[in-house]
Amino acid sequence: MSVIFTSPIEVDQQSTCSHSSSSSEKNDDVKSSPSTIKSGIALAKAKTDRDVAEQKRTEAVSLRKSRGDLPEFLEIMGSEIVDIHVGPQKKLFRVHRGILCDKVPYFRKMFSSGFVEGLEGKAFFPEDDPKCFDFFMGWIYFGTLRVLNASTSLEKIEHDLNLLSLYSFADKLCLPELMDLVLDTYKNTYEKSNRFPRVSLVSDVYQLTPKDSPLRKLMCHFFHFNLESWDSTVQQFKSLGDFTGPVDATLYQNTSTSIESMLVGYIEAIYTTGIGHIEKTTSGD
Protein backbone atom coordinates (compact mmCIF):
# COMPACT_ATOMS: atom_id res chain seq x y z
CA MET A 1 0.00 0.00 0.00
CA SER A 2 1.26 3.44 -0.83
CA VAL A 3 0.57 6.40 1.40
CA ILE A 4 1.96 9.91 1.39
CA PHE A 5 3.47 10.80 4.75
CA THR A 6 4.40 14.37 5.44
CA SER A 7 7.13 15.47 7.80
CA PRO A 8 6.42 16.16 11.48
CA ILE A 9 5.96 19.77 12.44
CA GLU A 10 9.04 19.66 14.67
CA VAL A 11 12.04 21.44 13.14
CA ASP A 12 15.28 19.52 12.65
CA GLN A 13 17.74 21.70 14.55
CA GLN A 14 20.86 20.15 13.04
CA SER A 15 19.79 20.78 9.45
CA THR A 16 18.72 24.32 10.37
CA CYS A 17 22.13 25.14 11.81
CA SER A 18 23.89 23.97 8.65
CA HIS A 19 22.26 26.71 6.58
CA SER A 20 23.99 30.01 5.87
CA SER A 21 23.46 32.89 8.27
CA SER A 22 21.20 34.69 5.81
CA SER A 23 19.08 31.58 5.30
CA SER A 24 18.87 31.06 9.04
CA GLU A 25 17.67 34.61 9.53
CA LYS A 26 14.96 34.09 6.93
CA ASN A 27 13.90 30.82 8.52
CA ASP A 28 13.80 32.50 11.93
CA ASP A 29 11.59 35.24 10.51
CA VAL A 30 9.20 32.65 9.06
CA LYS A 31 9.13 30.52 12.21
CA SER A 32 8.58 33.48 14.46
CA SER A 33 5.86 35.14 12.41
CA PRO A 34 2.58 35.55 14.34
CA SER A 35 0.52 33.62 11.79
CA THR A 36 2.89 30.64 11.86
CA ILE A 37 2.97 30.52 15.65
CA LYS A 38 -0.81 30.87 15.88
CA SER A 39 -1.35 28.09 13.34
CA GLY A 40 1.05 25.76 15.13
CA ILE A 41 -0.58 26.40 18.50
CA ALA A 42 -4.05 25.78 17.05
CA LEU A 43 -2.98 22.47 15.49
CA ALA A 44 -1.30 21.31 18.68
CA LYS A 45 -4.35 22.24 20.79
CA ALA A 46 -6.72 20.49 18.38
CA LYS A 47 -4.62 17.33 18.54
CA THR A 48 -4.52 17.45 22.35
CA ASP A 49 -8.30 17.84 22.51
CA ARG A 50 -8.77 14.90 20.13
CA ASP A 51 -6.40 12.71 22.10
CA VAL A 52 -8.21 13.49 25.36
CA ALA A 53 -11.61 12.74 23.81
CA GLU A 54 -10.28 9.51 22.30
CA GLN A 55 -8.84 8.41 25.64
CA LYS A 56 -12.18 9.01 27.38
CA ARG A 57 -14.01 7.08 24.65
CA THR A 58 -11.63 4.14 24.91
CA GLU A 59 -11.94 4.04 28.69
CA ALA A 60 -15.75 4.13 28.50
CA VAL A 61 -15.83 1.24 26.03
CA SER A 62 -13.42 -0.83 28.14
CA LEU A 63 -15.45 -0.18 31.30
CA ARG A 64 -18.72 -1.27 29.71
CA LYS A 65 -17.14 -4.41 28.26
CA SER A 66 -15.66 -5.31 31.65
CA ARG A 67 -19.19 -5.13 33.10
CA GLY A 68 -20.62 -7.27 30.32
CA ASP A 69 -22.57 -4.34 28.86
CA LEU A 70 -22.73 -3.31 25.23
CA PRO A 71 -21.07 0.05 24.53
CA GLU A 72 -23.21 2.86 23.20
CA PHE A 73 -23.03 3.84 19.54
CA LEU A 74 -21.00 7.01 20.09
CA GLU A 75 -18.66 5.17 22.43
CA ILE A 76 -17.85 2.71 19.67
CA MET A 77 -17.68 5.14 16.79
CA GLY A 78 -16.49 8.28 18.50
CA SER A 79 -17.58 11.71 17.32
CA GLU A 80 -14.49 12.64 15.34
CA ILE A 81 -14.37 12.12 11.57
CA VAL A 82 -11.19 11.67 9.53
CA ASP A 83 -10.92 12.17 5.77
CA ILE A 84 -9.15 9.53 3.69
CA HIS A 85 -8.53 10.26 0.01
CA VAL A 86 -8.01 7.14 -2.12
CA GLY A 87 -6.77 6.67 -5.68
CA PRO A 88 -5.40 9.12 -8.24
CA GLN A 89 -8.77 10.92 -8.29
CA LYS A 90 -8.66 11.29 -4.49
CA LYS A 91 -12.05 9.72 -3.80
CA LEU A 92 -13.11 10.87 -0.34
CA PHE A 93 -14.02 8.44 2.45
CA ARG A 94 -15.19 10.10 5.68
CA VAL A 95 -14.68 7.65 8.52
CA HIS A 96 -15.19 7.65 12.29
CA ARG A 97 -11.73 7.85 13.78
CA GLY A 98 -12.70 5.80 16.84
CA ILE A 99 -13.75 2.59 15.11
CA LEU A 100 -11.05 2.90 12.44
CA CYS A 101 -8.24 3.22 14.98
CA ASP A 102 -9.72 0.50 17.22
CA LYS A 103 -9.69 -2.07 14.42
CA VAL A 104 -6.52 -1.06 12.57
CA PRO A 105 -3.29 -0.37 14.52
CA TYR A 106 -1.79 1.18 11.38
CA PHE A 107 -4.36 3.98 11.41
CA ARG A 108 -4.13 4.32 15.18
CA LYS A 109 -0.44 5.10 14.81
CA MET A 110 -1.03 7.40 11.84
CA PHE A 111 -3.70 9.55 13.47
CA SER A 112 -2.05 9.65 16.89
CA SER A 113 1.35 10.81 15.66
CA GLY A 114 2.95 14.21 15.32
CA PHE A 115 2.63 14.02 11.56
CA VAL A 116 0.26 16.27 9.67
CA GLU A 117 -2.08 13.29 9.13
CA GLY A 118 -2.64 13.09 12.87
CA LEU A 119 -2.87 16.84 13.34
CA GLU A 120 -5.25 17.58 10.47
CA GLY A 121 -7.22 14.33 10.51
CA LYS A 122 -6.72 13.42 6.87
CA ALA A 123 -4.57 11.05 4.82
CA PHE A 124 -3.91 10.24 1.17
CA PHE A 125 -3.55 6.83 -0.51
CA PRO A 126 -2.97 7.82 -4.16
CA GLU A 127 -1.95 4.39 -5.47
CA ASP A 128 -4.72 2.31 -3.91
CA ASP A 129 -8.02 1.26 -5.45
CA PRO A 130 -11.19 3.00 -4.19
CA LYS A 131 -13.22 -0.18 -4.85
CA CYS A 132 -10.89 -2.15 -2.61
CA PHE A 133 -11.07 0.54 0.06
CA ASP A 134 -14.88 0.48 -0.16
CA PHE A 135 -14.83 -3.25 0.68
CA PHE A 136 -12.39 -2.45 3.47
CA MET A 137 -14.73 0.17 4.94
CA GLY A 138 -17.55 -2.37 4.93
CA TRP A 139 -15.43 -4.62 7.11
CA ILE A 140 -14.47 -1.73 9.40
CA TYR A 141 -18.10 -0.85 10.14
CA PHE A 142 -19.92 -4.18 9.88
CA GLY A 143 -17.26 -6.86 10.38
CA THR A 144 -18.33 -8.61 7.16
CA LEU A 145 -17.59 -8.40 3.46
CA ARG A 146 -20.16 -7.16 1.00
CA VAL A 147 -21.27 -10.11 -1.15
CA LEU A 148 -21.95 -9.36 -4.81
CA ASN A 149 -24.49 -11.34 -6.81
CA ALA A 150 -22.14 -11.97 -9.71
CA SER A 151 -23.97 -13.58 -12.62
CA THR A 152 -21.87 -12.78 -15.69
CA SER A 153 -18.29 -13.86 -16.30
CA LEU A 154 -17.05 -10.28 -16.09
CA GLU A 155 -18.80 -9.75 -12.75
CA LYS A 156 -17.25 -12.93 -11.36
CA ILE A 157 -13.80 -11.87 -12.53
CA GLU A 158 -14.24 -8.43 -10.97
CA HIS A 159 -15.43 -9.96 -7.70
CA ASP A 160 -12.44 -12.31 -7.51
CA LEU A 161 -9.99 -9.49 -8.26
CA ASN A 162 -11.61 -7.21 -5.66
CA LEU A 163 -11.12 -9.92 -3.05
CA LEU A 164 -7.51 -10.37 -4.11
CA SER A 165 -6.86 -6.63 -3.84
CA LEU A 166 -8.45 -6.60 -0.39
CA TYR A 167 -6.35 -9.58 0.74
CA SER A 168 -3.16 -7.86 -0.42
CA PHE A 169 -4.25 -4.62 1.27
CA ALA A 170 -4.98 -6.45 4.54
CA ASP A 171 -1.63 -8.22 4.35
CA LYS A 172 0.21 -4.90 4.07
CA LEU A 173 -1.72 -3.49 7.02
CA CYS A 174 -1.04 -6.67 9.07
CA LEU A 175 -4.71 -7.57 9.54
CA PRO A 176 -4.84 -11.40 9.84
CA GLU A 177 -8.53 -11.34 10.82
CA LEU A 178 -9.47 -9.65 7.55
CA MET A 179 -7.17 -11.94 5.56
CA ASP A 180 -8.89 -14.99 7.05
CA LEU A 181 -12.28 -13.51 6.18
CA VAL A 182 -11.21 -13.09 2.55
CA LEU A 183 -10.05 -16.73 2.47
CA ASP A 184 -13.41 -17.88 3.86
CA THR A 185 -15.24 -15.73 1.29
CA TYR A 186 -13.29 -17.28 -1.58
CA LYS A 187 -13.96 -20.75 -0.21
CA ASN A 188 -17.69 -20.18 0.28
CA THR A 189 -18.05 -18.49 -3.11
CA TYR A 190 -16.47 -21.35 -5.04
CA GLU A 191 -18.24 -24.08 -3.11
CA LYS A 192 -21.70 -22.51 -3.33
CA SER A 193 -21.44 -21.56 -7.01
CA ASN A 194 -19.67 -24.80 -7.97
CA ARG A 195 -16.93 -22.94 -9.81
CA PHE A 196 -13.15 -22.78 -9.62
CA PRO A 197 -10.50 -20.05 -9.77
CA ARG A 198 -9.42 -19.09 -13.26
CA VAL A 199 -5.88 -19.82 -14.37
CA SER A 200 -5.23 -16.08 -14.65
CA LEU A 201 -6.45 -15.53 -11.06
CA VAL A 202 -3.94 -18.08 -9.77
CA SER A 203 -1.29 -16.17 -11.69
CA ASP A 204 -2.40 -12.87 -10.13
CA VAL A 205 -2.37 -14.39 -6.65
CA TYR A 206 1.25 -15.48 -7.06
CA GLN A 207 2.26 -12.05 -8.29
CA LEU A 208 0.58 -10.13 -5.44
CA THR A 209 1.21 -12.34 -2.41
CA PRO A 210 4.39 -13.42 -0.59
CA LYS A 211 5.78 -16.93 -0.51
CA ASP A 212 3.92 -19.36 1.78
CA SER A 213 0.82 -17.18 1.61
CA PRO A 214 -2.32 -19.04 2.77
CA LEU A 215 -4.13 -17.65 -0.28
CA ARG A 216 -1.61 -19.35 -2.58
CA LYS A 217 -2.26 -22.66 -0.86
CA LEU A 218 -6.02 -22.21 -1.13
CA MET A 219 -5.78 -21.41 -4.84
CA CYS A 220 -3.65 -24.51 -5.44
CA HIS A 221 -6.18 -26.61 -3.56
CA PHE A 222 -9.05 -25.44 -5.76
CA PHE A 223 -6.91 -25.48 -8.87
CA HIS A 224 -6.08 -29.14 -8.35
CA PHE A 225 -9.75 -30.11 -8.44
CA ASN A 226 -10.24 -27.85 -11.43
CA LEU A 227 -7.51 -29.72 -13.30
CA GLU A 228 -9.12 -33.03 -12.45
CA SER A 229 -12.51 -31.82 -13.69
CA TRP A 230 -11.73 -29.94 -16.91
CA ASP A 231 -9.27 -30.85 -19.66
CA SER A 232 -9.43 -27.27 -20.95
CA THR A 233 -7.87 -26.05 -17.70
CA VAL A 234 -4.95 -28.42 -18.20
CA GLN A 235 -4.34 -26.86 -21.61
CA GLN A 236 -4.49 -23.35 -20.14
CA PHE A 237 -2.07 -24.35 -17.42
CA LYS A 238 0.35 -25.85 -19.92
CA SER A 239 0.34 -22.58 -21.84
CA LEU A 240 1.71 -20.69 -18.83
CA GLY A 241 5.26 -21.89 -19.36
CA ASP A 242 7.62 -24.32 -21.09
CA PHE A 243 7.26 -27.55 -19.15
CA THR A 244 9.50 -30.58 -19.44
CA GLY A 245 7.35 -33.62 -19.91
CA PRO A 246 3.58 -34.03 -20.25
CA VAL A 247 1.91 -32.08 -17.47
CA ASP A 248 -1.41 -33.88 -17.76
CA ALA A 249 0.21 -37.30 -17.42
CA THR A 250 2.06 -36.14 -14.31
CA LEU A 251 -1.14 -34.79 -12.82
CA TYR A 252 -3.11 -37.99 -13.11
CA GLN A 253 -0.33 -40.30 -11.95
CA ASN A 254 0.01 -38.75 -8.50
CA THR A 255 -2.16 -38.22 -5.47
CA SER A 256 -3.73 -34.86 -4.68
CA THR A 257 -1.04 -33.99 -2.12
CA SER A 258 1.75 -34.54 -4.63
CA ILE A 259 -0.16 -32.67 -7.32
CA GLU A 260 -0.64 -29.63 -5.13
CA SER A 261 3.04 -29.72 -4.20
CA MET A 262 3.95 -29.91 -7.87
CA LEU A 263 1.61 -27.03 -8.72
CA VAL A 264 3.21 -24.82 -6.10
CA GLY A 265 6.64 -25.46 -7.58
CA TYR A 266 5.51 -24.83 -11.15
CA ILE A 267 3.62 -21.62 -10.45
CA GLU A 268 6.28 -20.22 -8.12
CA ALA A 269 8.92 -20.84 -10.77
CA ILE A 270 6.91 -19.07 -13.47
CA TYR A 271 5.51 -16.12 -11.56
CA THR A 272 7.97 -15.62 -8.70
CA THR A 273 11.39 -16.31 -10.18
CA GLY A 274 10.48 -15.84 -13.85
CA ILE A 275 12.02 -19.15 -14.97
CA GLY A 276 10.75 -20.19 -18.38
CA HIS A 277 12.02 -23.77 -18.43
CA ILE A 278 11.13 -25.80 -15.34
CA GLU A 279 12.60 -29.08 -14.25
CA LYS A 280 9.99 -31.68 -13.38
CA THR A 281 10.40 -32.54 -9.69
CA THR A 282 7.35 -34.53 -8.60
CA SER A 283 7.27 -37.38 -6.16
CA GLY A 284 4.61 -39.79 -5.00
CA ASP A 285 3.39 -40.09 -1.43
C-alpha positions in Angstrom: 0.0 0.0 0.0 1.3 3.4 -0.8 0.6 6.4 1.4 2.0 9.9 1.4 3.5 10.8 4.7 4.4 14.4 5.4 7.1 15.5 7.8 6.4 16.2 11.5 6.0 19.8 12.4 9.0 19.7 14.7 12.0 21.4 13.1 15.3 19.5 12.7 17.7 21.7 14.5 20.9 20.1 13.0 19.8 20.8 9.4 18.7 24.3 10.4 22.1 25.1 11.8 23.9 24.0 8.6 22.3 26.7 6.6 24.0 30.0 5.9 23.5 32.9 8.3 21.2 34.7 5.8 19.1 31.6 5.3 18.9 31.1 9.0 17.7 34.6 9.5 15.0 34.1 6.9 13.9 30.8 8.5 13.8 32.5 11.9 11.6 35.2 10.5 9.2 32.7 9.1 9.1 30.5 12.2 8.6 33.5 14.5 5.9 35.1 12.4 2.6 35.6 14.3 0.5 33.6 11.8 2.9 30.6 11.9 3.0 30.5 15.6 -0.8 30.9 15.9 -1.4 28.1 13.3 1.0 25.8 15.1 -0.6 26.4 18.5 -4.0 25.8 17.0 -3.0 22.5 15.5 -1.3 21.3 18.7 -4.3 22.2 20.8 -6.7 20.5 18.4 -4.6 17.3 18.5 -4.5 17.5 22.3 -8.3 17.8 22.5 -8.8 14.9 20.1 -6.4 12.7 22.1 -8.2 13.5 25.4 -11.6 12.7 23.8 -10.3 9.5 22.3 -8.8 8.4 25.6 -12.2 9.0 27.4 -14.0 7.1 24.6 -11.6 4.1 24.9 -11.9 4.0 28.7 -15.7 4.1 28.5 -15.8 1.2 26.0 -13.4 -0.8 28.1 -15.5 -0.2 31.3 -18.7 -1.3 29.7 -17.1 -4.4 28.3 -15.7 -5.3 31.7 -19.2 -5.1 33.1 -20.6 -7.3 30.3 -22.6 -4.3 28.9 -22.7 -3.3 25.2 -21.1 0.0 24.5 -23.2 2.9 23.2 -23.0 3.8 19.5 -21.0 7.0 20.1 -18.7 5.2 22.4 -17.9 2.7 19.7 -17.7 5.1 16.8 -16.5 8.3 18.5 -17.6 11.7 17.3 -14.5 12.6 15.3 -14.4 12.1 11.6 -11.2 11.7 9.5 -10.9 12.2 5.8 -9.2 9.5 3.7 -8.5 10.3 0.0 -8.0 7.1 -2.1 -6.8 6.7 -5.7 -5.4 9.1 -8.2 -8.8 10.9 -8.3 -8.7 11.3 -4.5 -12.0 9.7 -3.8 -13.1 10.9 -0.3 -14.0 8.4 2.4 -15.2 10.1 5.7 -14.7 7.6 8.5 -15.2 7.7 12.3 -11.7 7.9 13.8 -12.7 5.8 16.8 -13.8 2.6 15.1 -11.0 2.9 12.4 -8.2 3.2 15.0 -9.7 0.5 17.2 -9.7 -2.1 14.4 -6.5 -1.1 12.6 -3.3 -0.4 14.5 -1.8 1.2 11.4 -4.4 4.0 11.4 -4.1 4.3 15.2 -0.4 5.1 14.8 -1.0 7.4 11.8 -3.7 9.5 13.5 -2.0 9.6 16.9 1.4 10.8 15.7 3.0 14.2 15.3 2.6 14.0 11.6 0.3 16.3 9.7 -2.1 13.3 9.1 -2.6 13.1 12.9 -2.9 16.8 13.3 -5.2 17.6 10.5 -7.2 14.3 10.5 -6.7 13.4 6.9 -4.6 11.0 4.8 -3.9 10.2 1.2 -3.6 6.8 -0.5 -3.0 7.8 -4.2 -2.0 4.4 -5.5 -4.7 2.3 -3.9 -8.0 1.3 -5.5 -11.2 3.0 -4.2 -13.2 -0.2 -4.9 -10.9 -2.2 -2.6 -11.1 0.5 0.1 -14.9 0.5 -0.2 -14.8 -3.2 0.7 -12.4 -2.5 3.5 -14.7 0.2 4.9 -17.5 -2.4 4.9 -15.4 -4.6 7.1 -14.5 -1.7 9.4 -18.1 -0.8 10.1 -19.9 -4.2 9.9 -17.3 -6.9 10.4 -18.3 -8.6 7.2 -17.6 -8.4 3.5 -20.2 -7.2 1.0 -21.3 -10.1 -1.2 -22.0 -9.4 -4.8 -24.5 -11.3 -6.8 -22.1 -12.0 -9.7 -24.0 -13.6 -12.6 -21.9 -12.8 -15.7 -18.3 -13.9 -16.3 -17.0 -10.3 -16.1 -18.8 -9.8 -12.7 -17.2 -12.9 -11.4 -13.8 -11.9 -12.5 -14.2 -8.4 -11.0 -15.4 -10.0 -7.7 -12.4 -12.3 -7.5 -10.0 -9.5 -8.3 -11.6 -7.2 -5.7 -11.1 -9.9 -3.0 -7.5 -10.4 -4.1 -6.9 -6.6 -3.8 -8.5 -6.6 -0.4 -6.4 -9.6 0.7 -3.2 -7.9 -0.4 -4.2 -4.6 1.3 -5.0 -6.5 4.5 -1.6 -8.2 4.3 0.2 -4.9 4.1 -1.7 -3.5 7.0 -1.0 -6.7 9.1 -4.7 -7.6 9.5 -4.8 -11.4 9.8 -8.5 -11.3 10.8 -9.5 -9.7 7.6 -7.2 -11.9 5.6 -8.9 -15.0 7.1 -12.3 -13.5 6.2 -11.2 -13.1 2.5 -10.1 -16.7 2.5 -13.4 -17.9 3.9 -15.2 -15.7 1.3 -13.3 -17.3 -1.6 -14.0 -20.8 -0.2 -17.7 -20.2 0.3 -18.0 -18.5 -3.1 -16.5 -21.4 -5.0 -18.2 -24.1 -3.1 -21.7 -22.5 -3.3 -21.4 -21.6 -7.0 -19.7 -24.8 -8.0 -16.9 -22.9 -9.8 -13.1 -22.8 -9.6 -10.5 -20.1 -9.8 -9.4 -19.1 -13.3 -5.9 -19.8 -14.4 -5.2 -16.1 -14.7 -6.4 -15.5 -11.1 -3.9 -18.1 -9.8 -1.3 -16.2 -11.7 -2.4 -12.9 -10.1 -2.4 -14.4 -6.6 1.2 -15.5 -7.1 2.3 -12.0 -8.3 0.6 -10.1 -5.4 1.2 -12.3 -2.4 4.4 -13.4 -0.6 5.8 -16.9 -0.5 3.9 -19.4 1.8 0.8 -17.2 1.6 -2.3 -19.0 2.8 -4.1 -17.7 -0.3 -1.6 -19.3 -2.6 -2.3 -22.7 -0.9 -6.0 -22.2 -1.1 -5.8 -21.4 -4.8 -3.6 -24.5 -5.4 -6.2 -26.6 -3.6 -9.1 -25.4 -5.8 -6.9 -25.5 -8.9 -6.1 -29.1 -8.4 -9.7 -30.1 -8.4 -10.2 -27.8 -11.4 -7.5 -29.7 -13.3 -9.1 -33.0 -12.4 -12.5 -31.8 -13.7 -11.7 -29.9 -16.9 -9.3 -30.8 -19.7 -9.4 -27.3 -20.9 -7.9 -26.1 -17.7 -4.9 -28.4 -18.2 -4.3 -26.9 -21.6 -4.5 -23.3 -20.1 -2.1 -24.3 -17.4 0.3 -25.9 -19.9 0.3 -22.6 -21.8 1.7 -20.7 -18.8 5.3 -21.9 -19.4 7.6 -24.3 -21.1 7.3 -27.5 -19.1 9.5 -30.6 -19.4 7.3 -33.6 -19.9 3.6 -34.0 -20.3 1.9 -32.1 -17.5 -1.4 -33.9 -17.8 0.2 -37.3 -17.4 2.1 -36.1 -14.3 -1.1 -34.8 -12.8 -3.1 -38.0 -13.1 -0.3 -40.3 -12.0 0.0 -38.7 -8.5 -2.2 -38.2 -5.5 -3.7 -34.9 -4.7 -1.0 -34.0 -2.1 1.7 -34.5 -4.6 -0.2 -32.7 -7.3 -0.6 -29.6 -5.1 3.0 -29.7 -4.2 4.0 -29.9 -7.9 1.6 -27.0 -8.7 3.2 -24.8 -6.1 6.6 -25.5 -7.6 5.5 -24.8 -11.1 3.6 -21.6 -10.5 6.3 -20.2 -8.1 8.9 -20.8 -10.8 6.9 -19.1 -13.5 5.5 -16.1 -11.6 8.0 -15.6 -8.7 11.4 -16.3 -10.2 10.5 -15.8 -13.9 12.0 -19.2 -15.0 10.8 -20.2 -18.4 12.0 -23.8 -18.4 11.1 -25.8 -15.3 12.6 -29.1 -14.2 10.0 -31.7 -13.4 10.4 -32.5 -9.7 7.4 -34.5 -8.6 7.3 -37.4 -6.2 4.6 -39.8 -5.0 3.4 -40.1 -1.4 
